[in-house]
């Protein structure tokens, strides 16, 4: 590493952490309907949406009504996107006359974008029309992120409110999250990306004559707008097939910095939003501290692994630097590793280098970031409500160790809440280990793996981990576009999304109905160094040990096989 690499990491952390408290307070005020500097612009629009849709913003819902509204909205979005992808051949804004997708691929893609995963078993510019990209995918990029934010806010209200059954109004939360929380930042980032050279056009693909005399088609399209929301909404995916390694999607070192910062900008801010809900910013600093510790551990391990010389070349009289296979020479090793750790710490899934070409231990860090439940910042809303589940588990374990009834911020955790917490611990193992084992044991699905041995197993393991964690990134070389994998990974994505959302809302409803006891000197503090250490250990032990045997069979064995 050189001084430029250190400067990149410092700039990244500064651009994420400095605005986080201010942006977090802004999101709190927005979601609670308080006036902000954007109210003169967006408040009339918000009220118009309520009138047109017949929404009464003052009518709050209990957790069951909130859940039903959320499920109905997601089901409608899934059906609409599925229809658009199937019928895109006969729809407008299709200058390349691209046909509709095969039905299993269309279903997989629809599930992917509705669940905020953006897993892509297709090449974007070669498969989807402008209409499918904008009306189908980009719309879901906004609303799927807004759904995650709404669920987080519902949980925060459940923790902070006392003796009530109401968690807010889902339709109001969805509207405010989209209108105030996502659109303004996306407009700003899209303008920055256009400034750096990212295309935003409805023109047909450009055609050029190469030096060899061959015709070349150069994809264009409304890329900047989709890239902005795919990053800020922690969606991932990409307008172009090779994602943010494409020179049109990520043309400069500045666009690379803007995009990687935007991946965790909102998740970091929402940590402070939670602190405002519970009226205790010490809780925010403790949770953020845990996130940063886990992030630093992953980044440090990945950088160390990537800068190791290739043992296959050790006998040759050559001076080795960090290997650049699968990486963009424009950005270098450090920028690629920073992106891989950031995008898997969040449920983003975009890439600026091929994760399949990472050294085995770097690939393992990317997988482990997802296996713990995408709680190291995580997705918009989804990361923090996943982290809060681990907070409650840590509080429960602390209660067991000292022989007290566990409580968090004055709310006692009883049998109902503990059962729901245990249910969430099964989500990742079921999606990754059970579905992944089925895929690995059947000869047809297993043939999608392009590499033999441990690396091939890592490819399959990464795919099902990415799907269940609602991440969307992939090891290159895995042939995912088969009917079996399309349907099984779609199932994994649904389990990973709603396997958390439904228990979270049930826990929120249960906590909201409880009376709060004053936090006294005998209460277990959840804001100090001791709790941060306990929370970090809980995530690593409870979240990570489930997958240790599979990691040994995959990336660890791959590491040892290559002679590192």
N, C-alpha and C positions, 0 to 999 in steps of 0.2 A: 504493500500500500504506500501511496505517496501523499503529499499534502493536499492534492486535489481530491483524493478519495476521502480524507478526513473532513475537508471543507464540505463535501457533498453530504456526508452524514450529519454534520452540525447544522447545515442549512435545512436539511429535511426535518430534523427534530425541532428546530426553531419555528419553522413554518407550520408545524402541526401543533406544538404545545403553547406557543405564545397567544394565538387567537382562541384557543380552546375555552378558557373561562368566559370570555365575552360572548362567543358563539353559543356556549352552553346556556348562559342566562337568556340570550335571545330566544333560543328554542323553548325554554320554559315559559317565557312570556307569550310566545306565539301559541303554544299548545293550550295554555290556560285562557286564551282570549284577551290577553292584556294588550294595550296599545304599544306599538313599536314604530320605528321610523318608516317602516314599509306600509303601515296601516292606511295612510292617505291614498296609496296606489292600489293596494290589494283588498282593502276592506269592502269597497263597493262590489268588486268581483266576487268575493266570498259570499256576500249577502245575495247576490244574483244567483249563484250556484244553489244556495239553499232554497230560494224561491222556485227555481226551475225544477229542482229535484224533489220538492216537497219535504225538505228536512227542517225539523224544528230544533234549532241548536240548543235550546234550554232543556230539552227532554233527554235525560240521561238513561243509560241502560245498565241492567245488572250483568254479571259476567256471562250468563247463558245467552241473553239477547245480544250482547256484544260479540260473542263467539259465532252465533248464527248469522249475524250480519256480515262478519268477516268471511265466513265460509261461503255464503251466498255470493259475495263480491268476487272471491277467488274462483268459484265455479263458473260464474258468468264470464270472467276474463279468460279462463282456460278454454271455454267453448268458442268464444269469439276468435281468439288467436289460432286455435286449431283450424277453424273454418278458413281464416285468411291464408294460412300456409298451404292448406289443401287446394284452395281455389285461386291462388295467386296468378296462375296462367291466364285466367280470364278477367283479371282485375286491372285497373289503370295503373299508371306510373311504373310500367314494366318495359322500358325501352329495349332491354335485351331479350324480351319474349321468353323469359324463364318459365318452365313448367311448374306446377304445384309439386310439393314434396310428397314422397311416399308416406303412407299413413302412419307407420310406426315412427318414422323420423319426425313427421309433423307433430305427433303426440309427444314425443320426447322433447322436442324444442318448445312446444307450448307449456308443458310442465316445467321445463327448465327456467323459462323467463317469468312464469307466474310465481315460482318459488324463490325468486331472486338468486338463482343459481347461474344461469347463462352458460350452462354446459352446451357446447356446440359440436355435434357430430357431423358437421357439414362445413364447407368453406363459404364464408359469408357472401363475398362479392360474386361468387360463381353460382350461388344457389338461390338467393333471395332478391326480390325486386325492391325498388325504392319504397313502394307502399308497404310491403311486409316489414322492411326495416323500420319505417317511421310509425305507421299506425299500429303495427303488431308489436315489434320488439321494444321500440323506444318508449311507447306508452306504458308497457309493463315494467320497463326499467324504473319509471317514476313511481307507479302505484305499488309495485312490490316492495320497494324501499319504504314507501309511506306506510304500508301495512306493518312492517317491522317496527317502525317508529311508534305507530299507534299502540302496538302490543306492549312496547316498553313503557309508554306513558300510562297505560292501564295498570301495569304492575306497580309502577311508582305511586300511582294513586292508591292502589290497594295497600301498599306499605304505609303510606302517609295518612290516609283517612281512618276514621274511627267510627265504629258502630253504624255502618251504612252498607247498602247492597249495591250502590251505584259506582260505576267505574268510568263514567263519561259517555260520550256518544261516538260510536265508531265512525259514522259518516262525517261528523265534524272533525274528528282527529285526522281522518284520511285527507280531507280537504285542506286543512291547515298545514299538515305535513308536506303536502305536494305544493301548495300555493306559496307558502312563505319559506318552508324549509329547504326545498329542492330547486325550484325554478330560478330564483334569483342567483344562487351560486352557479347553477348550470349555465345561465346566460353569460356570467362573467368568465367562467372557464372556457366556454365555447369561443368567445371572442379572443381570449388569449391563445387558444389553439389555432384559430384562423390566422391570427397575427404571425404565428410560427410556421404557417404553411399547410395546415390540415385543410383538405378540400371541404367545401360546403356548397354543393351545386346539384341541380336536377338535370344537367346536361348528360347526353349519352357518353359512354366510355370513350376515351381518347384513343386514336389509332395512329401508330407511328411505324415508320420503316426503319428497321435496325441496320447496323453497319453491314451485316451479312446479307441484307436484302430481304429479310423475312418481315412479315407483318406482325405487329405486336399490339395487343389490346391492353390499354392501361385503365384499370377500374377507377371510377370517380364516384361521386354521390354525396348525399348529405351526411358526411362522416363526422364533422366536428360536434354537431349537436348530440349525436348518439354517444360519442366517446366521452363527452362531458358528463352525461348522466350515468354511463356505465361505470365511471370511476367514482364520482361523488355518491352514487347510490349503491356502492359496493356490489355492483352487478357482475362486472367482468365481461367476458365475451369480447366481441370486437366486430367492427364493420367489415374489416378485411380478415381473411383466413388466418394469417400469421400474427394477428393481433397487434399489440404495441411494438412488435419488432418490425412492422411495416413502415417504410419511410414516409408514407402519407398519413398514417395514424400517429406516428411519433417521430417527427422529422428532425428535431434538434435536442441538444442537451437541456435546453430550457423547457421544452415541451415534456421531456422525460421527468424533470423535477416537478413541474406543475401536476403531472398525472400521478406520480407516485405519492406526492403529498396529499392529493385529493382523495386517495384511497381510504385513508384513516382520519381525514380531517373531521368529518361529522361524527364518526364513532367516538373519537377522543372528546369532542365537545359535549356529547350526550352524557358522558360521565359526570360532568358538572351540572347538566340539566337535572340528573337524578339528585344531586346534592341540594339543589334548590327545592325540589319536591319534598324532601325529608327535612329541610331546614337545617342541614348540617353538612357543610362543605368538607369537613374532615373525612366523611365517608367517601366523597369523590376522590380526595387525594390518596386515600388508602387503596381504593380500587385501581386508580391510575398508576400508583406505584407498583402494584402487582403486575399490571399489564406491561409496564416498562421493563420490569425485571425479566419476565418471560420473553419479551421481545429482544432484549439485549442478549440473553442466553442463546436464543436461536440465531441472531445475527452474528454473534461472535463465533459460534460453532460452525456456521455456514462459511463465513469468511476464512476461518482456519482451514476448513476442508478444501475450499476452492483454490487456495493458494499453495496447496501441496503439489510438488512436482509429480509428473506422470511416471510411475515406476517402470512402465514399459520402455521409457526412453532413458532410464538412469544409466545404462551401460554405454550410451552413445556420447561422443565428445561434443555435446551441445549444452548451451546455457539455457535453463528452463525458467520461464516466467509462469504466471497463472495461465492455465489452458484456456483458449478462447473458442473451443469447439462449441457450437450451438449458441454463441453469444454474439451480440452486436459489437463490432469493433468500434463503432461510433461512441459507445457508452463505456465499454470496458467491464472488467470482472466485478469490481465493487458495486457499480451501479446495477448490474444484473443481479447480484446476490441480494442487494438491498431491496430490489423489486420482488424477488422470489419470496423473501421472508415477509415483506409487507403484505403482499397479495394473498398469502396463505394465512397470515395472522388475522387479516380481515377476510370476510367471505366474498372476495372479489373475483379472483380467477383470471384476471388479465395477466399477460406475460410480455416481457421485452426480451426474453431469451428462452430457449427450449429447455424445460425442466428435465427432459429425458437425457440431456447432455451434462447435467450437473454431476459432480462427483457423488458417489453413493450416499455419503453422510449428509451432504447438502440436500439431496432429495429426501432423505429421512427427516430432516428438520422441517421441510415443507409439509410432509405427510403428518408429522407429529403436531404441527400447528393446527392442522385440520382435525386430527383425531381427538384432541382435547375438547372439541366442540366449537371451534372458531370463536373463542372467548378472549383471545389476545387482541383487543379492539373489536374484532368481528365485524359483522355487517351493520348497516344502519338499524339501530334498535335491537336487532337480533343478537349482536355480540354482547351488549350490556345485559339484556335479560338472561342470556346464557350464563354470563359471569355472576349475576345475582343469584342464580340457582346454585352455583358453586359457593357463593357467600353463605347461603342458607345451609348448605351441606356442611361447611366449615363450622358454622355456629352450632349445628346439631352435634358434630363430633366433639367440639369443645364442651358442650353440655354433658355429653357422655363421660368425658374425662374428669370433670369436676363434680359429677353427680347432681347437676341442676337441670331443671326444665329449660331447654334451650329457648332463647328469645332473641329477636333482632329488632332493634329500635323500639323496644317496648311491646312487640307483638310475639306472643308465645307460639312456638312451633309444636303442634300436636300431631296425633297419629295421621290425620287426613293429609296434612301438608307433607309429612315425611313419606307417605306412600306415593304421593305425586312426584316428589323429588326422586325417589328410587325409580319411578317409571321413566323419568328423563334420562337417567343413567344408562338405560337399555337402548336408547335410540341409536347411538353411534355403533355399538357392538352388533346390533341386529342388521343395520344397513351395510356395514363394512364386512363383518366377519361371516354372517349368515349368507347374505346375498353374494358376497365375494367368493365364499366357499363353493356355493352352487355353480357360479360361473367358472371357477377354476377346475371343478371336478368333471364337467361335461366336455367331451372332446370338441364339439362344434363351437361353443362360445370361447373355449380356451385357445382355439386357432387364431383368434383376433390378436394374440400376443405375437409381436414380431421378433422378439429376442429370446434366446434360450436361457435356461437357468434362472438364478436369482433376479437378474435384471428384468426378465420377462415377467416374473411374479410381481415385481415392484410396479410394473406398468399396470397390471390388472388391479393390484391393491390400491394404487393411486387413483385409478378411475372410480372405484366404488367409494373410496374415502372422499374424493372430491364431490361426488354426487350426494352422498349422505350429509356431508358438511355444508351443502349448498354453496360450494366454492366455485366450481366450474373450470378450473385449470386442469391440465392433463399432461401426462408424459407423452411426448410425441412417439409415434410408432404403434400405438394401440388402435386397432381397427374397430372403433366403437359403433360404426354405422351398420349394424346388423339388427334384424328384428328382435333377437333375444336381448342384446345389450341395450337397445333403445327402450324396450319395455322394462327391463330389470333396473336400469339406472334411473328411469322415470319413477319407478316405485321407490327406489332409494331416496330420490329427491323429495318425494311426497312425505316419506317417513321422517326425513331429516328436518323438514319444514314444520309440519303440523304435529309431529311427535313432541316438539318443544312448545309450540304455540298453545295447544289445547291445555296441557298441564299448567303452563304459566298463567293463563287466564283463570283457570280454576283456583290456583293458589292465590291470585290477586283477589278474586271474589271472597275467598275464605279469610284472608288477612284483613280485608276491608271491613268485614263484619265483626271483627274482634275489637274489644276494648284495649286501649293501650295503657300499660303500666309505666309510671315514671321511671326513667333510666337513672339508677342510683349508683352509689359507690360499689355495691356488690354485683352490679351488672357486668357482664363480660364486654370489655371495650372492643369495638369493631373498627377502630380507626388508627391504632398504633402499629409500631413495628412488629410486635408479637402477632397481631392478627394478619398483617401482610404476609409474614412468614408462614403462618398456618394456612392461609388461603393459597399461597403459591404451592406449598407442599400438597394440599388437597387436590389441586388441579393436576399436578404432575403424577401423584400416586393414584388417585381415583380415576382420573381421565386418561392417563398415559399407560398405566400398567396393563390395562385391558388388551393392549395391542403389542406388548413387548414380544411375545412369541412370533407374531407375524412379521414384525420389523426385523427380528433375527433371521427369519427365513428369506427376507427380501433384501433391503439395503445393507444390513450388517454383513450378511453372507456375500453380497456383491462387493462390498468394500474389501473383505478378506480375500476373495477370489482374485481381485485385481492386483493384490500384493501391496496395498498401501500400508 
